[in-house]
Amino acid sequence: MEKYDLDKLNELDIVEVLEAMGARPSKSNKLLHCPNTDAHSNGDKHPSMGFEKGKNICKCFVCDLSGNPVTVATKHFNDFKKACEFLHETFGIPYLSGEVSHQSHKRIQPRKPKEKQYWSFDSKKRFSKVLIKDFLPKYPNMSELQRLKLIYTFVYRFSLTTDQRGKLSWYSSRGLSGSKFLEYLGFLSKSDIDSLVEQLLKYFSLEELQRLKLLDLVGGWKYGYNVVVVPSFDLYSDMVEGFMLRYTDNRPKGKEVNVSCTDIAFPVPFGLGRKTLQQCKTLWLTEGHIDGLSIATQSECFVSFAGTYSYKEEMLGLLRGKTVVVAYDKDKAGQEAQTVLIERLQKAGVNYKIASWDAKNGEDLNDLLKNAKLQTIQLV
């Protein structure tokens, strides 16, 4: 066996080594797309491999791929011998014996990013109405997805049975007291949450409730109280796959929190349901559900993201064949996110228009509603 010249191998340019292993360059001069694509849910679409030329080392901020040329190659191939031979042969570095491999370079070609599989809606698929009590006995033998839907739906439906006055008062302050969509939103006060946790632990395992991000390490509720529960419905049943909690104390930051397990199911936004997909030809896309409820006073067809980027790009395929009206906030963050969304709609083949209005009348749709200026919106 040839002896490896580790000193020479570790002098190889770390960026060239990474690219030889399949890393792809990015627009950033400080990051590469990691070659360890299997360790990234999206093939490292957003580059996460950093490097430091002065020290000739690298580190992926997502996976464990890191180190100098020999170390990173060893981790990549999971074999020291294979890593050293790859570096010797790819870069023509002589072994300690002086022999140079005459094999052709084994530079690895970067994997092409997977083509997006856009979602589609099957209008012929049966819609199911589910009674929680019928499925509680079956819980231990359910799949992970079925358990997620059962538990999240349990929380959501419980939130519909509580005293709703705190919710109604808060929406009244936003000019939305007459919205018929308020009946789909739940509410949880502190006493409600105490009762909810007690019932959850009665029917479901602590480990499962922690896995689904509902309870903390000591079995307590992970979130605050006096929250509105905004559901994300399954497209083919009346169950939910996640929800957003909206605090009603008008705190300046951290007003909303999304509760979901996207590795099990990526929930669709509030407003995007079976009825919407079957009956609406034009849909308004808004940053949050409050703006969605605001435009619903003029047009009932809306889809509300729980944040500017809280949607899965493949999900936009559900909107094909419709005209989407993008109505993001007029602040800097909203306009930047709107630009990204429009690019993604174009890529998905979705027709769109942009809702335009004078920001002096309000930065978002709820401002326009409260200022009686919704009628000033123009579509471009």
matplotlib code that plots the C-alpha trace (Angstrom):
import matplotlib.pyplot as plt

x = [0.0, 1.3, 2.0, 0.0, 1.6, -0.7, 1.2, 0.8, -2.8, -3.7, -2.0, -4.6, -7.0, -10.0, -12.5, -11.0, -11.3, -14.9, -15.8, -14.0, -16.3, -19.4, -19.8, -21.4, -20.5, -23.0, -23.6, -21.8, -18.0, -18.1, -20.4, -20.7, -23.6, -22.5, -21.6, -23.2, -26.6, -28.2, -27.9, -30.0, -33.7, -33.6, -30.1, -28.7, -30.5, -29.6, -25.8, -24.5, -20.9, -18.6, -14.8, -11.8, -9.0, -6.4, -6.7, -7.7, -10.6, -14.4, -17.6, -21.1, -23.6, -26.2, -24.4, -21.1, -19.0, -16.0, -12.2, -9.1, -8.8, -8.0, -10.5, -13.4, -12.7, -12.5, -15.9, -17.4, -16.3, -16.5, -13.1, -9.6, -8.0, -10.5, -10.3, -6.5, -6.5, -9.3, -7.2, -3.9, -5.5, -7.8, -5.1, -2.1, -0.2, 2.7, 2.6, 5.5, 7.2, 7.3, 4.8, 2.0, -1.3, -2.0, -5.7, -8.0, -9.3, -12.3, -13.8, -17.4, -20.0, -22.4, -25.9, -28.5, -31.1, -34.3, -37.1, -39.8, -42.9, -45.7, -48.8, -52.1, -55.6, -57.8, -61.3, -62.6, -61.0, -63.5, -63.8, -63.9, -65.5, -63.8, -65.2, -62.3, -63.9, -64.1, -60.3, -59.0, -59.0, -57.0, -54.3, -51.6, -51.7, -51.8, -49.1, -47.1, -49.1, -52.4, -51.4, -50.3, -53.6, -55.5, -53.6, -53.5, -57.3, -57.9, -56.2, -58.0, -61.5, -61.0, -60.1, -63.5, -65.4, -63.9, -65.2, -64.6, -65.1, -61.4, -61.1, -64.1, -63.0, -59.6, -60.9, -63.4, -60.4, -59.1, -62.4, -63.3, -66.2, -68.6, -66.4, -68.1, -64.7, -64.2, -66.2, -63.2, -60.8, -60.4, -59.2, -57.2, -56.9, -54.7, -57.4, -58.3, -54.7, -54.5, -57.5, -56.3, -52.9, -54.7, -56.9, -53.9, -52.0, -55.1, -55.3, -51.8, -48.2, -46.0, -43.2, -45.7, -46.9, -43.3, -42.4, -45.3, -44.0, -47.0, -45.4, -42.0, -39.5, -41.4, -44.8, -46.0, -47.6, -44.8, -46.5, -48.3, -52.0, -54.8, -54.1, -56.2, -55.9, -55.7, -56.0, -54.3, -56.9, -56.2, -57.4, -59.3, -60.8, -62.0, -58.9, -55.9, -52.2, -51.0, -52.0, -50.8, -51.2, -51.8, -51.3, -54.0, -52.0, -50.6, -47.0, -44.5, -42.5, -43.2, -46.9, -47.4, -46.0, -46.5, -47.1, -46.3, -44.0, -43.0, -41.0, -44.3, -46.7, -46.3, -49.6, -51.4, -52.2, -55.4, -58.0, -56.7, -59.2, -61.4, -64.1, -61.6, -59.9, -63.2, -65.2, -62.7, -61.3, -59.5, -57.6, -56.0, -52.7, -51.9, -49.0, -51.2, -54.7, -55.8, -55.2, -57.0, -60.0, -59.8, -60.0, -62.7, -65.0, -64.7, -63.9, -64.4, -61.6, -58.3, -55.2, -53.2, -49.7, -48.6, -45.6, -43.9, -42.0, -44.0, -45.1, -43.7, -42.8, -44.2, -47.6, -48.0, -49.0, -52.4, -53.0, -52.6, -55.6, -56.5, -55.7, -53.8, -53.8, -50.6, -51.4, -48.3, -47.6, -46.0, -43.1, -39.6, -39.8, -43.2, -42.1, -38.9, -41.0, -43.5, -40.7, -39.7, -43.2, -43.9, -40.8, -42.0, -45.5, -44.1, -41.9, -44.9, -47.0, -49.5, -51.3, -51.0, -51.8, -50.4, -52.6, -51.4, -52.4, -50.9, -49.0, -50.2, -53.6, -52.1, -49.2, -51.4, -55.0, -56.1, -55.0, -56.9, -60.0, -59.8, -59.2, -62.1, -59.6, -60.0, -61.8, -58.6, -56.8, -55.9, -54.8, -51.8]
y = [0.0, 3.4, 5.8, 9.0, 12.4, 14.0, 17.3, 17.8, 16.7, 19.2, 22.0, 21.5, 24.5, 23.7, 25.2, 23.1, 20.0, 20.7, 21.3, 18.1, 16.3, 17.8, 21.1, 23.8, 27.5, 30.1, 33.8, 34.3, 34.4, 32.9, 29.9, 26.9, 24.4, 21.5, 18.3, 16.2, 16.6, 13.6, 15.3, 18.3, 18.2, 20.3, 19.3, 22.4, 24.7, 27.6, 27.3, 26.3, 25.2, 27.9, 28.0, 29.9, 30.2, 31.4, 28.3, 26.1, 24.6, 24.4, 23.8, 23.1, 24.9, 22.1, 18.8, 17.6, 17.9, 20.0, 20.2, 20.4, 18.7, 15.2, 15.4, 16.6, 14.1, 11.3, 12.4, 12.6, 9.1, 7.7, 6.0, 7.4, 5.2, 6.1, 9.8, 10.0, 8.0, 10.3, 13.4, 11.9, 10.8, 13.8, 16.4, 14.4, 14.6, 12.0, 9.4, 9.4, 6.8, 9.4, 7.5, 9.5, 7.8, 7.5, 7.1, 9.8, 12.4, 11.3, 14.7, 14.2, 15.9, 18.0, 16.6, 18.5, 20.0, 17.9, 19.2, 20.5, 18.3, 20.9, 19.8, 19.4, 19.1, 16.0, 17.3, 13.7, 12.5, 11.7, 14.3, 12.8, 14.2, 12.8, 12.3, 12.4, 10.0, 7.3, 7.4, 7.9, 4.1, 3.5, 6.0, 3.5, 1.8, 4.9, 6.1, 9.2, 11.4, 10.1, 10.7, 14.3, 15.0, 13.5, 15.4, 18.8, 18.5, 17.6, 20.9, 22.9, 21.6, 22.1, 25.7, 26.1, 25.1, 27.7, 31.2, 33.1, 36.6, 37.4, 36.5, 38.5, 41.6, 41.5, 41.2, 43.9, 46.2, 45.3, 46.3, 42.6, 42.0, 41.1, 38.6, 35.2, 33.5, 34.1, 30.9, 28.9, 30.4, 29.1, 30.7, 29.6, 31.4, 30.3, 28.2, 26.7, 25.6, 24.0, 21.9, 21.2, 19.9, 17.6, 16.1, 15.7, 13.7, 11.6, 10.4, 10.8, 10.0, 12.7, 11.8, 12.3, 15.6, 16.8, 15.5, 17.5, 20.6, 21.1, 20.3, 21.2, 18.8, 18.8, 18.4, 22.0, 24.0, 25.4, 28.7, 31.5, 32.0, 34.3, 33.1, 32.8, 29.4, 29.7, 26.3, 24.8, 22.3, 19.1, 19.3, 16.1, 16.1, 18.4, 17.7, 20.1, 19.5, 22.5, 25.8, 29.3, 30.9, 34.6, 36.5, 39.0, 41.2, 43.4, 42.7, 44.4, 41.3, 37.6, 38.1, 34.8, 31.3, 28.4, 25.0, 22.2, 19.3, 19.9, 16.7, 14.8, 17.2, 20.7, 22.4, 24.5, 28.2, 29.4, 29.9, 27.3, 24.6, 22.3, 24.9, 27.6, 25.4, 24.2, 27.5, 30.4, 31.7, 34.6, 34.3, 37.0, 36.1, 37.9, 37.9, 37.1, 35.9, 39.4, 40.8, 37.9, 38.5, 42.2, 41.6, 39.0, 41.9, 42.6, 39.2, 35.9, 34.1, 34.5, 32.5, 33.8, 32.8, 32.7, 35.0, 36.2, 33.0, 30.4, 28.4, 25.5, 26.5, 23.2, 24.1, 26.9, 24.3, 24.2, 27.7, 26.8, 27.7, 30.6, 34.3, 35.2, 38.7, 39.3, 41.7, 41.8, 44.7, 47.9, 47.9, 46.9, 43.3, 42.8, 44.2, 42.1, 38.9, 39.9, 40.0, 36.5, 35.2, 36.6, 34.8, 31.6, 32.0, 32.6, 29.5, 27.5, 28.7, 30.6, 33.7, 36.7, 40.3, 42.8, 44.7, 48.3, 51.2, 54.3, 53.4, 56.7, 55.0, 52.1, 49.6, 46.6, 45.5, 45.7, 49.3, 50.0, 48.4, 50.5, 53.6, 52.8, 52.7, 49.2, 50.6, 52.5, 49.2, 48.8, 45.6, 45.8]
z = [0.0, -0.9, 2.0, 1.9, 1.9, 4.5, 4.6, 0.9, 0.9, 3.7, 1.7, -1.1, -1.4, 0.8, -1.7, -4.6, -2.4, -1.6, -5.2, -6.2, -3.7, -5.3, -3.6, -5.7, -5.7, -4.6, -5.0, -1.7, -1.6, 1.9, 1.3, -0.8, -1.3, 0.9, -1.0, 1.7, 0.1, 1.7, 5.1, 3.9, 3.4, 0.3, -1.0, 0.6, -1.7, 0.6, 0.9, 4.4, 3.8, 5.2, 4.7, 6.0, 3.4, 5.9, 8.0, 5.1, 6.9, 6.4, 8.4, 7.3, 9.6, 9.1, 9.0, 10.6, 7.5, 8.6, 9.0, 6.8, 3.4, 4.7, 7.6, 5.5, 2.8, 5.4, 6.8, 3.4, 2.3, 5.8, 5.0, 5.6, 2.9, 0.3, 1.2, 0.8, -2.5, -3.8, -3.0, -4.4, -7.6, -8.2, -7.7, -8.9, -5.6, -5.5, -2.8, -0.3, -2.6, -5.4, -7.5, -9.1, -9.9, -13.6, -13.0, -14.4, -12.0, -9.9, -9.4, -8.3, -10.3, -8.2, -8.0, -9.9, -7.6, -7.6, -9.7, -7.4, -7.1, -6.9, -5.0, -6.7, -5.4, -6.2, -6.1, -6.5, -3.4, -0.6, 2.2, 5.7, 8.9, 12.0, 15.5, 17.9, 20.4, 17.7, 17.1, 20.6, 21.3, 18.1, 19.0, 20.0, 16.7, 14.5, 12.1, 13.1, 10.7, 12.0, 15.6, 14.7, 13.1, 16.0, 18.7, 16.9, 16.1, 19.8, 20.8, 18.1, 18.9, 22.6, 21.9, 20.2, 23.4, 25.7, 26.7, 23.5, 24.8, 25.0, 21.3, 20.3, 22.2, 20.6, 17.0, 17.7, 18.4, 14.9, 13.2, 12.7, 15.1, 12.3, 10.5, 10.0, 9.9, 13.7, 14.3, 12.9, 15.4, 19.0, 22.2, 25.2, 28.5, 31.3, 33.0, 29.6, 29.1, 32.5, 31.7, 28.1, 29.4, 31.9, 29.1, 26.7, 29.3, 29.9, 26.3, 24.9, 25.9, 27.3, 24.8, 21.9, 23.2, 23.5, 20.0, 18.6, 20.4, 22.7, 26.1, 27.5, 29.2, 32.5, 30.9, 30.9, 28.1, 25.9, 25.1, 26.7, 27.3, 26.1, 22.6, 19.5, 17.8, 14.0, 12.3, 9.3, 7.9, 6.1, 2.5, 2.7, 6.2, 8.9, 10.9, 11.3, 10.6, 12.6, 14.0, 14.7, 18.2, 18.1, 21.4, 22.2, 24.6, 21.7, 22.6, 20.3, 19.4, 19.3, 18.7, 16.8, 17.0, 14.6, 16.1, 13.6, 12.8, 9.2, 9.0, 9.4, 7.7, 6.3, 7.1, 4.5, 5.4, 7.0, 4.3, 1.9, 2.1, 0.0, -0.5, -1.4, -4.0, -5.5, -5.6, -5.8, -9.1, -7.5, -4.2, -2.1, -0.5, 2.7, 5.2, 8.2, 9.1, 10.3, 6.9, 5.4, 7.6, 6.6, 2.9, 3.5, 4.2, 0.5, -1.0, 0.8, -1.0, 0.8, 1.9, 4.9, 5.4, 9.1, 8.2, 5.1, 4.3, 6.3, 3.3, 1.3, -2.3, -3.6, -2.1, -4.6, -7.2, -5.5, -6.8, -10.5, -12.6, -10.3, -10.2, -7.1, -5.7, -3.7, -0.9, 1.3, 3.7, 2.4, 4.8, 3.7, 4.9, 3.3, -0.1, -0.1, 0.7, -2.0, -4.6, -3.6, -3.6, -7.1, -8.4, -6.9, -8.3, -11.8, -11.4, -10.3, -13.3, -11.2, -12.6, -10.2, -9.7, -7.2, -4.8, -4.8, -2.5, -1.0, 2.2, 3.7, 4.0, 6.0, 5.7, 5.6, 4.8, 8.4, 8.5, 5.4, 6.9, 10.1, 8.0, 5.6, 2.7, 1.3, -1.7, -2.7, -3.6, -7.3, -8.9, -11.2]

ax = plt.figure().add_subplot(projection="3d")
ax.plot(x, y, z, "-o")
ax.set_aspect("equal")
plt.show()
